[in-house]
Amino acid sequence: MDQLGGPAPPAAPRAPESVWDYPRPPATSPDDRVVVVECAGQVVAESRRTIRVLETSHPPVFYVPPQDVRTELLRPAAGGRTWCEWKGAARYYDVVVGEEVRARAAWTYFHPEPAYADLTAFFAFYPSRVDRCTVAGEVVTAQEGDFYGGWITSEVRGPFKGAPGTRLW
């Protein structure tokens, strides 16, 4: 709603971004667009207070503050830890909605490296492991491959790391 009580005007289109212009090490960028993660008929996360991680050759990953995540739908994943050379130790979670279990669909950094302290306890989700992720109403396409969790929207330009043959980029 706008300040007059009518429908809010549509968001202005964002300028295209090339993932090859993103830095390495990655940068973080606050984002106030509505981000929604859905799984098995439930909204798992919804926020206007996300942080995007922008890294060379990767589509952005959206991190959602824990207060905007239905953490009761998350269960620590068995063997669910990895190490990022920039952010540190990640902890993985299954998304569990009723009988539906999406293994290792989310992750967080409880004690990230100091340069990424703004991500502390925020959750990221693999779009390929849930039913739907949207940014400002636009349905996200998942980054190829099973290692990266990038969110591809119409504003993001590749080519993207993750597809077969791109491992050593």
C-alpha positions in Angstrom: 0.0 0.0 0.0 1.2 3.5 -0.7 0.8 6.3 1.8 -2.7 7.1 0.4 -3.9 3.6 1.0 -3.9 2.4 -2.6 -1.8 -0.3 -4.1 1.9 0.4 -4.0 3.4 1.1 -7.4 5.4 -1.6 -9.0 9.1 -1.6 -8.1 11.3 0.1 -10.7 13.3 -2.4 -12.7 16.8 -2.9 -11.5 19.8 -2.4 -13.8 21.3 -5.6 -15.1 24.3 -6.9 -13.1 27.0 -9.1 -14.5 28.3 -11.7 -12.1 31.7 -11.0 -13.6 31.6 -7.5 -12.1 31.1 -9.0 -8.6 34.2 -9.0 -6.4 36.4 -11.8 -5.0 36.4 -12.1 -2.0 32.6 -11.7 -2.1 30.8 -8.6 -1.0 27.6 -8.3 1.1 24.8 -6.0 0.2 21.6 -5.3 2.1 18.4 -5.8 0.0 14.9 -4.6 0.9 13.0 -6.4 -1.8 10.5 -9.0 -0.5 12.2 -12.4 -0.6 10.0 -15.5 -0.1 11.0 -19.1 0.3 8.2 -21.8 -0.1 8.3 -25.5 0.5 5.5 -28.1 0.6 2.8 -25.5 0.7 4.3 -23.4 3.5 6.2 -20.1 3.6 9.4 -21.0 5.2 10.9 -17.5 5.1 9.7 -14.0 4.1 11.7 -10.9 4.5 12.5 -7.3 3.4 15.8 -7.4 5.4 18.0 -9.8 3.4 21.6 -9.6 2.7 22.9 -10.6 -0.8 26.3 -12.2 -1.1 27.9 -11.2 -4.4 30.8 -13.2 -5.7 32.6 -13.3 -9.0 31.0 -15.8 -11.4 28.1 -16.6 -9.0 24.5 -15.5 -9.0 23.7 -13.7 -5.7 22.7 -15.8 -2.6 20.1 -14.2 -0.4 20.5 -14.5 3.4 17.4 -14.1 5.5 17.5 -12.9 9.1 16.5 -15.6 11.6 13.5 -13.7 12.9 12.0 -13.9 9.3 12.5 -17.6 9.0 10.1 -20.3 10.4 13.0 -22.0 12.2 10.6 -24.6 13.6 10.6 -26.0 10.1 14.4 -26.4 10.1 16.2 -29.5 11.5 20.0 -29.8 11.7 21.2 -31.9 8.9 23.2 -35.1 9.5 26.9 -34.4 8.7 25.8 -30.9 7.8 29.0 -28.8 7.9 31.2 -27.3 5.2 34.0 -24.7 5.1 34.0 -21.5 2.9 37.4 -20.0 2.4 35.8 -16.5 2.9 32.9 -16.9 5.4 34.1 -19.9 7.5 32.2 -22.9 8.9 28.6 -23.3 7.5 26.0 -25.4 9.3 23.3 -27.1 7.1 19.6 -27.7 7.8 16.9 -29.9 6.4 13.6 -28.2 5.7 10.8 -30.3 7.3 7.1 -29.7 6.5 4.9 -32.5 7.8 6.2 -35.7 6.1 8.1 -33.7 3.5 11.9 -33.5 4.1 14.2 -31.4 1.9 17.7 -32.5 2.9 20.3 -29.8 3.4 18.1 -27.1 1.8 19.3 -24.3 4.1 22.5 -23.2 5.7 23.9 -20.6 8.1 27.1 -19.2 9.6 26.9 -19.0 13.4 30.4 -17.7 13.7 31.5 -16.3 10.3 34.8 -14.7 9.6 34.9 -11.1 10.8 34.5 -9.6 7.3 31.1 -11.4 7.1 29.8 -10.8 10.6 26.7 -9.2 9.2 25.6 -12.8 8.0 25.7 -14.2 11.6 22.8 -16.7 12.0 21.1 -15.5 8.8 19.8 -18.4 6.7 20.3 -19.1 3.0 18.3 -21.5 1.0 19.0 -23.6 -2.1 16.3 -22.7 -4.6 16.8 -26.1 -6.2 15.8 -27.9 -2.9 12.6 -26.0 -2.1 9.5 -25.5 -4.2 9.8 -21.8 -4.9 11.9 -18.8 -4.1 10.9 -15.3 -5.2 12.5 -11.8 -5.2 10.0 -9.0 -5.4 7.5 -11.4 -6.9 9.8 -12.8 -9.5 10.4 -16.6 -9.4 14.1 -17.4 -9.0 15.9 -19.9 -11.2 18.4 -22.0 -9.3 22.1 -21.9 -10.2 23.2 -25.1 -11.9 25.2 -27.7 -9.9 24.6 -29.0 -6.5 27.3 -27.0 -4.6 26.3 -23.4 -5.1 23.0 -21.8 -4.0 22.8 -18.9 -6.3 19.5 -17.2 -7.1 19.1 -16.2 -10.8 16.7 -13.3 -11.5 16.1 -11.3 -14.7 18.6 -8.7 -13.5 21.6 -11.1 -13.2 23.7 -11.9 -16.2 26.2 -14.8 -16.6 27.7 -17.1 -17.6 27.5 -18.7 -14.1 29.8 -21.1 -12.4 28.2 -24.4 -11.4 27.3 -26.0 -14.7 29.3 -29.0 -16.0 32.7 -27.8 -17.2 32.9 -24.7 -15.0 34.4 -26.2 -11.8 37.9 -24.7 -12.4 36.7 -21.2 -13.4 
